[in-house]
Amino acid sequence: MLRAHAKIARAQRLVKMLEDDGPLLALRVAELTPENQRAAKEFAAKLTACARAELEKLIDEASVWNGDDFTAEPAD
């Protein structure tokens, strides 16, 4: 299982990639019918929103886990 910071970094990269892809998406769907263009753009927006929500969840979990970690460490 990935560590929390690795999951956060991966989610951040995904969100950035999806956000940066917006202008290119318009070019890729330009030849589609207006309904299919709308559907593709709505799907991309939902995917981006889900990725942002997952990133926020991971950040919240990491901050709660780090702040409330009272697990005793073994003595050397």
N, C-alpha and C positions, 0 to 999 in steps of 0.2 A: 504494500500500500504506500502511496506517495505521502511524503511529509506535507504538513499544512502549507509551508511556504512554497513548495513545488507546485501544489495544486493551485494556489493563488496566482503564481507566476503564469501557469498554463492558462488559467481563466482570463488573466489580464491580456495575454497575447491574443486569445480568441476574440475578446471584446474589441481590441484595437484593430484586428484584422477585419472584423465585420463592419466596424465603423468606417474604416478606410476604404472599404469596398463599395460604399454607396454610389459614388459617381460612376464607377465601372459597371455596376448593376444596371444603371439606366442605359448604358450603351449595349449591354448584352441583351436586354429585353426590348430594345427599340423596334425590332422587327416583329414582335408578337402582337397579337390583337390587344386592344385596350383592356379588355377584361383579364387577359392573361398577364399583361404588364402589371395591372393592379394586384392580382393574386400573388405574383412573384414578389412584388415590393412589400406587400403585407406579410408574406411569409418571412422575408428577410428581416422585417421590423420585429416580428414576434420572436424570431431566433435571436436577434440582438438583445431584446428585452429579457429573454430567458437567460442568456449568457451573463448579462449585467446582474440579474437577480442572484444567479449562482455565485458570482464573484462577491457580491455583498454578503451573501450567506457564509461563504468561506472566510471572509475577513472577520465577520462577527464571531464565528466559531473559534477562529484562531485567537482573537482578542480575549474571549471568555476563557478559553482553555489556558492561555498564558497567564491571565490575571488570577485565576482561581485554582491554580495547580499547587496544591499543598501536599503533594506526594513526597514522602520522605525518601531521600536518596541513601543508598547503602553506604556505610562507613568503609573507608579503605583499610 
